[in-house]
Amino acid sequence: MSEQPDPLAQITLTPRAFGAVLAVLALVVGLVLAIVPVGVAHPSSNGSVSCGNTFGGVESGALAEGLGKPERRELVQYIDMCERAIGNRGDYAVFLFFGGLIAGLALGVVRRVRPVSPGSGRPTGPVLP
């Protein structure tokens, strides 16, 4: 049998590259979760009402327009729901974004240990005159 190179070795990622891909993916998903607006269900229109995103918080004026000029009590309840929804989304966004950032920095800062090839290491025996 002839020794043929493994075809999977050409397309397989190293563990370090796989970690880098996961770090970048977490960074991007965390940023997207922070930017995309949060919505809560609106029972009367069978739709949802936009609350804003995690950067800006609840936009009460836009929320009141989306609800169709509700009573004060209903508006306060929706603002509470929106704040909780934005808080939950923010937790995931922060965890993913900063987790990806820290992992990416760790992959960039931590040095790789390369095995020493035979003959290139320091001599360990006695030095001859």
Steps between C-alpha positions, in 0.01 A plus 500: 500500500621846418499771763255765384449822695183521703245707300332619821826653624473762227158628612514438876556799728761491769369542857641853512329601174174342617521703820562815297194429285287452812637821656421706190156341472421581866622856452279557196191332647535707819521820298200406286294413809581841646402693186185318384182649652313305766127440458226386736165347407194718456185294557244724328679527165652147494839655442784643697598843622859622463666598826836625374841337525738428786705814438213749512262332740122528488366771270177587682373743234533247220356231727190712570449560127541128427238415761252754361482759782441263794402589854779591739478170691530292181793713380681449832449123473641494147796713603571249779476208253729681258757575769507134606527382138782745426676398823484130408625567148771725638630224728550265206645774279755608761599141582553407135668826395748521785553124506593511131719805556690339789539173312626683191750698704615186678554324168696798373713553812577148619799359319486173318740229613663344199671167536875510452614318191783248542842658471386858559480489879779595739764237557456324830822305515846609612671768295809375316813720481 
